[in-house]
Amino acid sequence: MHAAPRPSPSSWMCHQLLVCIASVATFCKERYRKGENEREAVSDEREAWHATANAGNV
């Protein structure tokens, strides 16, 4: 299969669309992962606070 000298507009648009979707998906995945890490950190802090509060009550 030989490479075409210039891709047709429709295949170029299709390729650009795929690249765009892939980059958006990657961006969303990173944001989601970052959000999960932040939620875990907050719950860890809350647990630590409860542990110290309970220790103070005993």
C-alpha positions as CSV (number, residue, x, y, z in Angstrom):
1,M,0.0,0.0,0.0
2,H,1.6,3.3,-1.1
3,A,1.2,6.5,0.8
4,A,-1.1,9.0,-0.8
5,P,0.7,12.3,-1.6
6,R,-2.0,14.2,0.3
7,P,-4.7,12.7,2.4
8,S,-8.3,13.4,1.4
9,P,-10.1,16.0,3.4
10,S,-12.5,13.5,4.9
11,S,-9.9,11.1,6.1
12,W,-7.9,14.0,7.5
13,M,-10.9,15.3,9.4
14,C,-11.6,11.8,10.7
15,H,-8.0,11.5,11.9
16,Q,-8.2,15.0,13.6
17,L,-11.5,13.9,15.3
18,L,-9.9,10.7,16.6
19,V,-6.9,12.7,17.9
20,C,-9.2,15.2,19.6
21,I,-11.3,12.4,21.2
22,A,-8.2,10.6,22.4
23,S,-6.8,13.8,24.0
24,V,-10.1,14.7,25.7
25,A,-10.4,11.1,27.0
26,T,-6.8,11.3,28.4
27,F,-7.5,14.7,30.0
28,C,-10.7,13.5,31.6
29,K,-9.0,10.3,32.9
30,E,-6.2,12.5,34.5
31,R,-8.8,14.9,36.0
32,Y,-10.8,11.9,37.4
33,R,-7.7,10.3,38.8
34,K,-6.6,13.6,40.4
35,G,-10.0,14.0,41.9
36,E,-10.0,10.5,43.4
37,N,-6.6,11.2,45.0
38,E,-7.9,14.4,46.5
39,R,-11.0,12.6,47.9
40,E,-8.8,9.9,49.4
41,A,-6.6,12.6,51.0
42,V,-9.6,14.3,52.5
43,S,-11.0,11.1,53.9
44,D,-7.6,10.2,55.4
45,E,-7.5,13.6,57.1
46,R,-11.0,13.1,58.4
47,E,-10.2,9.7,59.8
48,A,-7.0,11.1,61.5
49,W,-9.1,13.9,63.0
50,H,-11.6,11.4,64.4
51,A,-8.9,9.3,65.8
52,T,-7.3,12.2,67.7
53,A,-10.7,13.5,68.8
54,N,-11.6,10.0,70.1
55,A,-8.2,9.7,71.8
56,G,-8.9,13.0,73.6
57,N,-12.3,11.8,74.8
58,V,-11.0,8.6,76.4
